[in-house]
Amino acid sequence: MARFIGNSSAKGGVPSITIVPTTAYNRSTGITTDANNNVTSITLGDASYTSILYNAVGLITSYTETIAGSSKTFALTYDANSTVTQITQVV
């Protein structure tokens, strides 16, 4: 899950300089995978990504992001070239 790091004014939104720091992790504690070697959860300090779901070709279709105890779920949409076209917060 990539996050834009920088002023949100640089991407067309309201200016913000909030950056969520992460910490180092290792395979045994920071990342969980399933039998198909798909990542199912990631913990990076105060940020975690869980409920990571995939489609038939292995692209991430949704995930839940938790930062400082606040959780949000996102759905990803792709085009025919497997390029992300939309990320939508699921309410």
N, C-alpha and C positions, 0 to 999 in steps of 0.2 A: 504494500500500500504506500504509494508515494504521496507525500504531502508537499504542497507548495511552501517553500521556505523563503520568506522575503516579505517586502511590503505588499499587501494585497492591492495597493494602488497600481502596482506593476502588472496586475492581471485584471484590472478593470473594476475592482470593488472599492469599498470604503477603506481608506488607509488603516493599516493595523501592523504592528510590529511584534505580535505575539508569536513566539516560537516554542514548540513543545520539545524540551530536551529529552534525549533518550540515553540509555546506558548500554554498556557493552553486554553482550549475551554470549552464551555458548550453546552448542547443539543439545546438550543434556538438560538445560534449564530454560532456554529462551524460546525454543521452537518445538511444536508438536506436529507430527505428521501422521497420516493414516496409512493403511496397507498399500495404497497406490502411490505413496510418497508425496501426496498432496499436503501442503501446509494446512493444518486445521486451527492452529492458534499461535500467536506470537506475543511475547511479553517483553517490552523494552522499557524498563524503569516504571514510570507512572502511566505509560501508555500500553494498551493491549488490544489485540485484534483477535476476535473469536468468531465462532459460527461461520467460518469461511467455507462457502459453497462453490462448486464448480459445475460447468456444463459438460456435455459428452466429449468435447474435444480438449478439456482441461483448462478452460478460461474461467477466472473467478467471476461468479455471477452476483454474489452478495457477501457482506461481512459486517460485523459489529465492531465499532471502534469505541474503546473506553479510555477516556483521559481524565485523570483526577476524579474518578468515580462517576463521571457523566458519560452515559452510553448513547450512541447513535448508530443506526443501522443504515447501510447504503446498498443500493442495487446498481450493477454496472450493465450497460448495453453496448453491444459491439456491432460493427458493420461487417460486410462480407469478407473484408480483409483482416478480420480479427483485431481491428483497431477500436479502442474505447471511444464511443461516440457520446455517451452520457453517463454521469454518475448522479444518482438521485437519492436523497435521503428518504428512507421509508419511515412513515409516521405510524 
